[in-house]
Amino acid sequence: MKSSNIILGLVAGLAVGATIGVLLAPDKGSKTRKKIISKTKETKDKLKGGFDELLDTVSERYDTLKRQGEELLHKEKEDIKEKVKKAS
């Protein structure tokens, strides 16, 4: 989770920096507005990509943990069955 906060912070910082850069650039107002819209769309796409990547990572880790848990449960069940057989 900590790396996702760092990524989100970096992307947000880039977005703010790009917006400030566009606003301070010596262009006409209409050009500046078009640039802001363009940069906003780019930033939105980057954020969506980062979020999708984060979801994929979390999903993969969940699947791995679930599989490992199921394997452990199966192994423990087999051990218990074996112990019950020996005790009988």
N, C-alpha and C positions, 0 to 999 in steps of 0.2 A: 504494500500500500504506500510505503514511503516513496518509492520510485515514481508511482503514478502522480503523487503530489508534486514532485520535482518536475515531471514532464508537463503537467498542467500549468505550473508556475512559469516555466520557460516559454510555453506557447502563449500564455497570457501576456508575459513581458514583451514578447516579439510583437504581439498584436498592438499593444499600447505604444511601443516604440515606432512601429510602422505608421500608426495613426498620427502620432505627433510629428513624425517626419513629413508626412503628406500635408498636414496642416501648416507647417512652417515653410513648405516649399513655395517659391514665388511663381505660382500659377494662377490662372483665372479661377473664379469661384466654381464655375461649372466643371472645369477640369478637376479641381480638387475634390468636388463631390463624387465625380465618377471614380477617381482614384480611391476614395474612402470606401465606396461601395465595392469596388474590386478587391481591395485589401480585406474588407470584412468577409467577403465570400471565400477568399483564400484561407483566412484564419478559421472560418467555420469548417471548411473542408479538412484543415489540419487537425482541428480539435476532434472532429468526427473520426478521422483516421486513428488518432491517438486513443480515443475512447474505445473504438472497435478493437484495437490491438490489446488494450487492457482487458476487455471482456474476453477475448480469445485466450489470453494468458490465465485469467482466473478460471475460465471454463476448463482449460487443460489441466490445471492443478487440481480442480475439484474432481475431474474424471480420474486422475491418477490416485488421489487419496481414496476415492470411493472404491476403485478397483483393489487397492492395497487392503482396505478394510474388509472387503468381501473375501479376499484371499485369506486373510488372517482369521476371519470368522469360520471359514470352511475348514481351515487347518485345526483350529481349536475344537470344532465339532468332531472332527475325525479323531483327535486325541482323546476326547471325552468318551466317544464310542469304544475306542480301544481299551481305555481304562475300565469301562463298565464290563466289557467282555472278559478282561483278565480277572476282575473281581467276582464274576459269576462262577 
